[in-house]
Amino acid sequence: MKTTIKSLLLLLLLVSPSLADRSTPDGAVNEFYQWYQQSSFEYRKKFTEAAPYFTEELYGLLRDGFGQSPESDFWVDFDPFVNAQMNAQAISVGKPSSKGPSVAVVPVTPTYGRGGASNYEGDPIKVWVKQVGGEWKIANLVYTGDFPFELKKYLKEGLGR
């Protein structure tokens, strides 16, 4: 009995931080990017695991966009989570700024390269998060830099919605 209680307490301690992470805008974004980096090049194959990190609308658009192929009229031919053709070596999650009672923007800066002096920072990505049922969920990604655009708008237009 004591072993069972200890095991349950240990499990609760291990699970609690991940549950608490989505209670803040930057915690939710950080938790998603941890999943993303652990998934590496398999993130599209494992995308169903990422559903809890996104609003229903954005998750559905991404799922449908990822389901397209190069032969389709529309194909997501870049990594939307780092706005590049390659994975990022590191992800820096910044401090959120409030845009209302249940909306915030969290800046994310990807670092690309093969390590060492060849690494370089990409343009910041503004990750819009929305509070849904007590948890913060990613609602949109807005890319900055020379060719700024919004992921949700891009997906809607490409998928004809």
C-alpha positions as CSV (number, residue, x, y, z in Angstrom):
1,M,0.0,0.0,0.0
2,K,2.8,2.4,0.9
3,T,4.5,1.6,-2.4
4,T,1.4,2.4,-4.3
5,I,0.9,5.7,-2.5
6,K,4.5,6.7,-3.1
7,S,4.2,5.7,-6.8
8,L,1.1,7.8,-7.2
9,L,2.7,10.8,-5.4
10,L,5.8,10.5,-7.6
11,L,3.6,10.3,-10.7
12,L,1.6,13.4,-9.6
13,L,4.8,15.3,-9.1
14,L,6.1,14.4,-12.5
15,V,2.8,15.2,-14.2
16,S,1.9,18.4,-12.3
17,P,4.6,20.7,-13.9
18,S,3.4,19.9,-17.4
19,L,-0.2,20.5,-16.5
20,A,0.7,23.8,-14.8
21,D,2.8,24.9,-17.8
22,R,-0.4,25.6,-19.9
23,S,-1.8,27.8,-17.1
24,T,0.4,30.7,-18.4
25,P,0.8,32.0,-22.0
26,D,4.6,31.5,-22.0
27,G,4.3,28.2,-20.2
28,A,2.0,26.9,-22.9
29,V,4.2,28.0,-25.7
30,N,7.3,26.6,-24.0
31,E,5.6,23.3,-23.4
32,F,4.7,23.0,-27.1
33,Y,8.2,23.9,-28.3
34,Q,9.6,21.3,-26.0
35,W,7.3,18.7,-27.6
36,Y,8.3,20.0,-31.0
37,Q,12.0,19.7,-30.4
38,Q,11.7,16.2,-29.0
39,S,9.6,15.2,-32.0
40,S,12.3,16.6,-34.4
41,F,11.7,15.8,-38.0
42,E,8.8,13.5,-37.0
43,Y,6.5,16.4,-35.8
44,R,4.1,16.0,-38.7
45,K,3.7,12.3,-38.2
46,K,3.2,12.8,-34.5
47,F,1.0,15.9,-34.9
48,T,-2.1,14.3,-33.2
49,E,0.0,14.4,-30.0
50,A,0.1,18.2,-30.3
51,A,-3.7,18.8,-30.4
52,P,-3.8,20.0,-26.7
53,Y,-1.4,22.8,-27.5
54,F,-3.6,24.5,-30.2
55,T,-7.1,26.0,-30.5
56,E,-9.4,23.7,-32.4
57,E,-9.4,26.0,-35.4
58,L,-5.7,26.2,-35.8
59,Y,-5.1,22.6,-35.1
60,G,-7.7,21.6,-37.8
61,L,-6.1,24.0,-40.3
62,L,-2.6,22.6,-39.6
63,R,-3.8,19.0,-39.7
64,D,-5.5,19.6,-43.0
65,G,-2.5,21.5,-44.4
66,F,-0.1,18.8,-43.3
67,G,-2.3,16.2,-45.0
68,Q,-1.7,17.8,-48.4
69,S,1.2,16.6,-50.7
70,P,3.5,18.4,-53.1
71,E,1.1,17.3,-55.9
72,S,-1.8,19.2,-54.3
73,D,-2.8,22.7,-55.2
74,F,-1.7,23.7,-51.8
75,W,1.1,22.3,-49.7
76,V,2.7,23.4,-46.4
77,D,6.3,23.3,-47.8
78,F,8.0,24.8,-44.7
79,D,8.2,24.2,-41.0
80,P,5.5,26.6,-39.6
81,F,6.8,26.4,-36.1
82,V,10.1,28.0,-36.9
83,N,9.2,29.5,-40.3
84,A,12.1,27.7,-42.2
85,Q,13.0,24.8,-44.4
86,M,15.0,23.3,-41.5
87,N,14.6,22.5,-37.9
88,A,15.9,25.0,-35.3
89,Q,18.9,24.1,-33.1
90,A,17.3,26.1,-30.2
91,I,14.1,28.0,-29.4
92,S,14.0,31.0,-27.1
93,V,10.6,31.7,-25.6
94,G,10.2,35.3,-24.4
95,K,7.9,37.1,-22.0
96,P,4.2,37.4,-23.0
97,S,2.4,40.6,-23.6
98,S,-1.3,40.8,-22.8
99,K,-3.7,41.7,-25.6
100,G,-6.8,41.4,-23.5
101,P,-8.2,39.3,-20.7
102,S,-7.8,36.0,-22.5
103,V,-5.4,36.7,-25.3
104,A,-1.6,37.2,-25.2
105,V,1.4,37.2,-27.6
106,V,4.6,35.3,-26.8
107,P,7.7,36.0,-28.8
108,V,9.7,33.0,-30.0
109,T,13.1,33.3,-31.6
110,P,14.5,30.2,-33.4
111,T,18.2,29.7,-33.7
112,Y,19.4,27.8,-36.9
113,G,22.7,26.3,-37.9
114,R,24.8,23.3,-37.2
115,G,26.3,24.5,-33.9
116,G,29.0,26.8,-32.7
117,A,29.9,29.9,-34.7
118,S,27.7,28.9,-37.7
119,N,24.5,29.4,-35.6
120,Y,22.3,32.4,-36.3
121,E,19.0,33.7,-34.9
122,G,16.0,33.8,-37.1
123,D,13.3,36.5,-37.1
124,P,11.1,36.5,-34.1
125,I,7.7,34.7,-34.4
126,K,4.8,36.2,-32.5
127,V,2.8,33.3,-31.1
128,W,-0.7,34.4,-30.3
129,V,-2.3,32.4,-27.5
130,K,-5.8,32.3,-26.3
131,Q,-7.2,31.0,-23.0
132,V,-9.6,28.2,-23.5
133,G,-11.1,26.4,-20.5
134,G,-8.4,27.5,-18.1
135,E,-5.5,26.6,-20.4
136,W,-3.6,28.7,-22.9
137,K,-3.6,27.4,-26.4
138,I,-1.8,28.5,-29.5
139,A,-4.2,30.4,-31.8
140,N,-1.9,31.8,-34.5
141,L,1.7,32.4,-35.5
142,V,2.7,35.7,-37.0
143,Y,6.0,35.8,-38.8
144,T,8.1,38.9,-38.8
145,G,11.1,39.9,-41.0
146,D,11.3,40.7,-44.7
147,F,8.2,38.7,-45.7
148,P,5.8,38.9,-42.8
149,F,2.6,36.9,-42.8
150,E,0.1,35.1,-40.5
151,L,-0.1,31.3,-40.4
152,K,-3.8,31.1,-39.9
153,K,-4.6,33.4,-42.9
154,Y,-2.1,31.5,-45.0
155,L,-3.7,28.1,-44.2
156,K,-7.2,29.4,-44.7
157,E,-6.4,30.9,-48.1
158,G,-4.4,27.8,-49.2
159,L,-7.1,25.4,-48.1
160,G,-9.9,27.5,-49.6
161,R,-11.7,28.4,-46.4
